């Protein structure tokens, strides 16, 4: 049911949208008539004109009116789902396909999220970029292969793990960062 535009409840909801108030998420949703999209009050997408906004008590109500969920704030997902599994999915993909660049590229495309957003989410969770993580995996694999090729395959798993740890620590050292400084622009891009 549409309310009068001067309704004080609608004004409170509009104020929550203007402030990006996360405490109001899941208490109400708003739809933008011109785009056909509905959002949470805390959505970071471009602020719509007030005259184009319609309020809903639930996501289902918005969808019944023909609105589709925003791809940015994902109002159709519960709070638990919004804990965002994407960084874990990306890490799993990296772990499985770090040495197969074509398959890695295919799997990354399947995530269906903008590259910059994915990098930001991964960095928030793992405190490194996907590229640095992939390079670390590749260096560890190279170190293990080197140990095997030099007749050190008889070493215990503990020694291999220790060597891998040393290589991993070296990756985060300032020497590696200085070495990579001349490729800073390329460092943020996901490998293909």
C-alpha positions in Angstrom: 0.0 0.0 0.0 1.4 3.4 -1.0 1.5 6.0 1.6 1.1 9.7 1.4 4.5 11.4 0.5 4.2 13.6 3.6 3.8 10.6 5.9 6.2 11.0 8.9 7.0 7.3 8.7 8.1 7.7 5.1 10.2 10.7 6.1 11.9 8.7 8.8 12.7 6.0 6.2 13.9 8.5 3.7 16.2 10.0 6.4 17.6 6.5 7.1 18.4 6.1 3.4 20.1 9.5 3.3 22.2 8.5 6.3 22.9 4.9 4.9 21.6 3.6 8.3 22.6 -0.1 8.6 20.4 -0.5 11.7 17.4 -0.1 9.5 18.4 -2.9 7.1 15.8 -5.7 6.9 13.3 -3.4 8.8 12.2 -1.9 5.4 13.3 -1.8 1.8 13.0 0.9 -0.8 12.4 0.5 -4.5 13.4 2.9 -7.2 10.6 3.2 -9.8 12.9 4.4 -12.6 15.3 1.4 -12.4 12.9 -1.3 -11.1 15.5 -2.1 -8.4 14.9 -2.4 -4.6 17.6 -1.9 -2.0 18.4 -1.9 1.7 18.5 1.5 3.5 22.3 1.2 3.8 22.9 0.6 0.1 25.9 2.5 -1.2 24.6 2.9 -4.7 23.7 6.3 -6.1 21.0 8.0 -4.1 17.7 8.1 -6.1 15.4 11.1 -6.3 12.9 11.0 -3.5 10.0 11.2 -5.9 11.1 7.9 -7.5 11.2 6.0 -4.2 8.6 3.5 -2.9 8.9 1.8 0.5 8.3 -1.8 1.3 8.1 -3.8 4.6 9.8 -6.9 3.1 11.9 -8.0 0.1 9.0 -10.3 -0.9 6.6 -7.3 -1.1 9.1 -5.4 -3.3 9.4 -8.4 -5.6 5.6 -8.8 -5.8 5.5 -5.2 -7.1 7.9 -6.2 -9.9 11.2 -4.8 -8.4 14.4 -6.9 -8.7 17.1 -7.0 -6.0 20.0 -4.6 -6.1 23.2 -6.4 -7.1 25.2 -4.2 -4.7 23.5 -4.5 -1.4 21.8 -7.8 -2.1 18.5 -7.2 -0.2 17.2 -10.6 -1.1 19.9 -12.3 1.0 19.7 -12.7 4.8 22.2 -11.2 7.2 24.0 -14.5 7.4 24.3 -14.8 3.7 25.7 -11.3 3.5 28.7 -12.4 5.5 29.9 -12.8 1.9 31.3 -16.1 0.8 33.1 -14.6 -2.2 36.6 -14.2 -0.5 36.5 -17.8 0.5 35.3 -18.9 -2.9 38.1 -16.9 -4.5 40.7 -18.4 -2.1 39.4 -21.9 -3.0 39.7 -21.2 -6.7 43.2 -19.9 -6.2 44.2 -22.9 -4.2 42.9 -25.3 -6.8 43.9 -23.6 -10.1 46.9 -21.4 -9.2 49.1 -23.2 -11.7 46.5 -23.4 -14.5 45.9 -19.8 -15.7 43.3 -20.6 -18.3 41.1 -22.6 -15.8 41.7 -19.9 -13.2 40.4 -17.3 -15.6 37.3 -19.4 -16.3 36.5 -19.9 -12.7 37.0 -16.2 -11.8 34.5 -15.3 -14.5 32.0 -17.6 -12.9 32.0 -15.6 -9.7 30.2 -12.8 -11.7 31.4 -9.9 -9.6 33.4 -6.8 -10.6 37.1 -7.4 -10.3 37.8 -4.4 -8.1 35.0 -5.4 -5.6 36.4 -8.9 -5.4 39.9 -7.7 -4.8 38.6 -5.4 -2.0 36.6 -8.2 -0.3 39.6 -10.6 -0.5 41.9 -8.0 1.0 39.5 -7.2 3.8 39.4 -10.9 4.8 42.9 -12.1 4.1 44.9 -8.8 4.3 46.6 -9.4 0.9 45.6 -9.1 -2.7 44.6 -12.1 -4.8 47.6 -11.6 -7.0 50.0 -11.7 -4.0 48.3 -14.8 -2.7 48.6 -16.5 -6.1 52.2 -15.6 -6.4 52.8 -17.0 -2.9 51.2 -20.3 -3.9 53.3 -20.4 -7.0 56.5 -19.7 -5.1 55.7 -22.4 -2.6 55.1 -24.9 -5.3 58.3 -23.9 -7.0 60.2 -24.4 -3.7 58.7 -27.8 -3.2 59.6 -28.8 -6.8 63.1 -27.5 -6.3 63.5 -29.6 -3.2 62.3 -32.7 -5.0 64.5 -32.1 -8.0 67.7 -31.7 -5.9 67.2 -35.0 -4.3 65.7 -33.6 -1.2 62.4 -35.4 -1.7 63.5 -37.7 1.1 63.3 -34.9 3.6 60.5 -35.0 6.0 57.2 -33.2 5.4 58.1 -31.0 8.3 61.2 -29.7 6.5 59.3 -29.1 3.3 56.7 -27.2 5.3 59.4 -25.2 7.0 61.0 -24.3 3.7 57.6 -23.3 2.3 57.0 -21.1 5.4 60.4 -19.3 4.8 59.4 -18.7 1.2 56.0 -17.4 2.3 57.7 -15.0 4.8 60.0 -13.8 2.1 57.0 -12.9 0.0 55.8 -10.4 2.5 59.2 -8.9 3.1 60.0 -5.4 2.0 62.5 -6.7 -0.5 59.6 -8.4 -2.4 57.5 -5.2 -2.1 60.4 -3.1 -3.5 60.9 -5.6 -6.3 57.2 -5.3 -7.2 57.0 -1.5 -6.9 57.7 -1.0 -10.6 54.6 -3.1 -11.4 52.2 -1.5 -8.9 49.5 -0.8 -11.4 49.5 -4.4 -12.6 49.5 -5.8 -9.0 45.9 -5.0 -8.4 44.6 -6.9 -11.4 43.5 -10.4 -11.1 45.6 -12.8 -13.2 44.1 -14.3 -16.3 
